[in-house]
Amino acid sequence: MDIIETAKKIALENAAKYGKADKGKVVGKLMGLFKERKEEVKELLPKIEEIVGKVNEMPREELKRYEKKKEKVKEERVIRLPNAKEGAVVTRFPPEPSGYLHIGHAKAASINYEGAINYSGRMVLRIDDTNPEKCKAEYEEAIKEDIEWLGIEPSSTSHTSDNMELIYERAKELINKGKAYVCKCSKEEITGNRRAGKACEHRKASKEKNMEEFEKMLSGEYGDGEALLRYVGDMESKNTTMRDPSLARIISREHYRKGSSYVVWPSYDLAVVVMDSKEGITHAIRSKEYELRGELYKSLLNDLSLPDIELIHISRLSVPGYPISKRDMRKLVEEGLVQGWDDPRLLTIRGMKRRGIVAEALRRFSLSFGLGKQENPADLSILLKENRKVLDKRSERYFMVEDGIEIAVEGDVPDIVEVQKKPDSSETRAIIVGTSVLVERSDWESLEDGEVVRLKGLGTFRVEKEAKKLSTVEEERKGLPKLQWIGEEREEVELWRVSKPLNEDGSFNKESLKKSKATVEKAALNIEEGNIIQFERKGFARLDNKERRVFIMSEGQ
Ligand SMILES: [Zn+2]
């Protein structure tokens, strides 16, 4: 490195930034850069001074060119996609509207979304509504609401059912290429043959015959279960998914969006390939349970001469003690063991929201798994910790006492105090003190006679155990026990504490929802239903029902 050249560069940048180059700053920087050659720098001082002088004579406009380029902060991409091009990434989140979204969906949606925005790309929300027996408008609405609540903004929303003609076209293309056939075997025969690795007679039919049969399927000549379009895979493949899987079947039940316009509905495998291609998806990220279907996905793309798509399988989320699959959760809901899909013990997005988990924490938790495939049980306490971090900054503080004892307050006690709502905010709440306060019995019992305590926001007091009295004292030092207390205006509320709904053996945990009574300062009920506050020294709680005065504590196992 040349000292003079470097000096010029520093002087120019310095002048561009501050309007004038400062000799002291330039020399200082040089000394730092040329630690080993300080003597040389000193010798060059007159020359450096000259350079600074020249730079300062330059017109401002010219100096602008030398503005130091903001060093591109190497932004750590949270989700690193293979072969991703900036601005060209398209991902998708394709839920089936056959149930409520849960923590696993939150993970998939967050990763797809983050993956897209990390590369200034797009994420499509695709309602994968090809099963008229399971899909409902109610679920679709809920999905859209939950995605919005999660803070995910899809670039567009599509429905697989809006693309039935395209799907049929692709199916016909497969028939024409000898890659699909219409099978009329019974369910049992199909299962038996697939297990045995044996092909059925229908596989040998000509393309023309298959096309004719498929048209019959489309025109409604066959009833449910009477005919099936199957892929020409490999009946002996070790990957059983490849043993002539179903591509389309007949379901005559009315569809919630399409009515009875269609009776032939594609299987997931066919629909996903057609839709991913149509929507220009570059990276298809899905959970590991689909990994075996990856071979079929790639084969279909190939058979249909469609461009390749990066297929990424990520770990499936499991949380010990919590049912995650739709079926397991449905069981608890239908048996009435939980109150519904939004029960705070369920890890549905609605359940978590009721429990007081905020979207930001859920998204961060979801992203922490990255594209990893390792299937380790997730620890809910990590999510709750993340949640506390987010809530700690934004939630208001109030006092709550569960098992209270009335203690007289004497001395220089104000009638009313203004207590901060948040640590760093000037917003306050007024508390009317009265002649006695309610404190937690366990707190009172742990205090020694004559001890000095601090009642938060009120002052310091000396404990008089026998007389059940607190008298004001002028003593302010660190380390005093701090208690929450309830003044004159108080309200009785119900607290819910939730924990794992399943025992280790999978049975229902009857202790998973505990209800108890508590007393709160009146202001705690002035908040809006659904808001989350912190009960000091107790934890975060969400006002679940204002009329019934129910707070749900977000902590628990
Ligand atoms: Zn058959």
Boltz pocket constraint, residues with backbone or C-beta under 6 A from the ligand:
constraints:
  - pocket:
      binder: B
      contacts: [[A, 182], [A, 183], [A, 184], [A, 185], [A, 200], [A, 201], [A, 202], [A, 203]]
      max_distance: 6.0
